[in-house]
Structure formats: structure tokens, C-alpha cells
């Protein structure tokens, strides 16, 4: 129940306003248990969703489920941040930009 289906969208802005990042990432995480599985019929999917709803009918259980998903998503975001910092040398880019002065 703590697996997430991630959708990552990336946008590179060639020209962007001042103060805005040149790269924008949008990450969406949906708990995998809420999505249909491969080769699962519609009836099986609805029955599974009803079972999930029964298990999460308590406010405390739902909060625990939400907290687990948020924790997993936080780990994924930290991992993405680490990988992106490795791909784009942030400190080198900041040094280059500051040495250029103001950018028109």
C-alpha cells in the first residue's frame, strides 16, 4: 500500500523571466493500490477498490495511509533532487551566472 505510481513531466525553458528556474519538473504520485492492475477486469478492480475503502474507513487508518504515501513521496523527491544536482552542476551554474553579471 506504500507504492506510488509516479508521473514526471519536465519542461526546459529556453527563455524565462528573472527569478524563474530554467527547468521545471512536475511530479505526481498516486498510490498504486488505487490504480487498475494489468489484466484486471473492471469488476475485479471495483471489488478491490471496495475492499480498500472498507479497510480505510477509519479516520486513523486513512491518516496513516496518507502519511505513509507522503513519506514515500518525500523519499522519491529527495532522490530526484540528488540525481538532478548530479546532472546539472548547480554550484558551477550559479558561479557562471554570477560572473556574467546581469542577464538581459
C-alpha positions as CSV (number, residue, x, y, z in Angstrom):
1,X,0.0,0.0,0.0
2,X,3.0,2.3,0.1
3,X,4.0,2.0,-3.5
4,X,3.4,5.1,-5.7
5,X,2.8,5.4,-9.4
6,X,4.9,8.4,-10.4
7,X,4.4,10.7,-13.4
8,X,7.2,13.1,-14.0
9,X,6.9,15.9,-16.5
10,X,9.8,18.1,-17.4
11,X,9.9,21.4,-19.1
12,X,13.0,23.3,-20.2
13,X,12.5,27.0,-20.7
14,X,14.9,28.4,-23.2
15,X,13.8,32.0,-22.3
16,X,12.4,32.6,-18.9
17,X,11.7,35.5,-16.6
18,X,14.1,36.7,-14.0
19,X,13.9,34.6,-10.8
20,X,12.2,31.7,-12.6
21,X,14.0,28.4,-13.0
22,X,15.2,27.3,-16.4
23,X,13.9,23.8,-15.8
24,X,10.6,22.9,-14.2
25,X,9.6,19.4,-13.1
26,X,6.1,18.4,-12.1
27,X,5.9,15.1,-10.2
28,X,2.6,13.4,-9.4
29,X,2.4,10.4,-7.1
30,X,-0.7,8.2,-7.0
31,X,-0.8,5.3,-4.6
32,X,-0.6,2.2,-6.7
33,X,-3.3,0.4,-4.9
34,X,-5.8,3.0,-6.3
35,X,-4.9,2.2,-9.9
36,X,-6.1,-0.7,-12.1
37,X,-3.6,-3.6,-12.5
38,X,-2.7,-5.3,-15.7
39,X,-5.2,-7.8,-16.9
40,X,-7.6,-6.9,-14.1
41,X,-11.2,-6.8,-15.2
42,X,-13.4,-3.9,-14.4
43,X,-15.4,-6.0,-11.9
44,X,-12.2,-7.1,-10.1
45,X,-11.0,-3.5,-10.0
46,X,-14.2,-2.3,-8.4
47,X,-14.3,-5.1,-5.9
48,X,-10.7,-4.4,-5.0
49,X,-11.5,-0.7,-4.6
50,X,-14.4,-1.5,-2.3
51,X,-12.1,-3.6,-0.2
52,X,-9.6,-0.8,0.1
53,X,-12.4,1.6,1.1
54,X,-13.6,-0.8,3.8
55,X,-10.0,-1.1,5.2
56,X,-9.6,2.7,5.2
57,X,-13.0,3.6,6.6
58,X,-11.5,4.6,9.9
59,X,-10.1,8.2,10.1
60,X,-6.9,6.9,11.9
61,X,-6.3,4.3,9.2
62,X,-6.8,6.8,6.4
63,X,-4.4,9.3,8.1
64,X,-1.8,6.5,8.5
65,X,-2.2,5.6,4.8
66,X,-1.8,9.2,3.8
67,X,1.2,9.7,6.0
68,X,2.9,6.6,4.5
69,X,2.3,7.9,1.0
70,X,3.6,11.3,1.9
71,X,6.7,9.7,3.4
72,X,7.4,7.6,0.3
73,X,6.8,10.7,-1.9
74,X,9.3,12.7,0.2
75,X,11.9,10.0,-0.3
76,X,11.4,10.0,-4.0
77,X,11.6,13.8,-4.2
78,X,14.9,13.8,-2.3
79,X,16.3,11.1,-4.6
80,X,15.2,13.1,-7.7
81,X,16.8,16.2,-6.2
82,X,20.1,14.4,-5.7
83,X,20.1,13.0,-9.2
84,X,19.3,16.4,-10.8
85,X,22.1,18.1,-8.8
86,X,24.4,15.4,-10.2
87,X,23.3,16.0,-13.8
88,X,23.2,19.8,-13.5
89,X,26.2,21.2,-11.7
90,X,24.2,23.7,-9.6
91,X,27.2,25.4,-8.0
92,X,29.1,25.7,-11.3
93,X,26.0,27.2,-13.0
94,X,25.5,29.7,-10.2
95,X,29.2,30.7,-10.4
96,X,28.9,31.2,-14.2
97,X,25.7,33.2,-13.9
98,X,27.2,35.5,-11.2
99,X,30.3,36.1,-13.3
100,X,28.2,37.1,-16.3
101,X,26.6,40.0,-14.3
102,X,23.0,40.8,-15.2
103,X,21.4,38.7,-17.8
104,X,19.3,40.7,-20.3
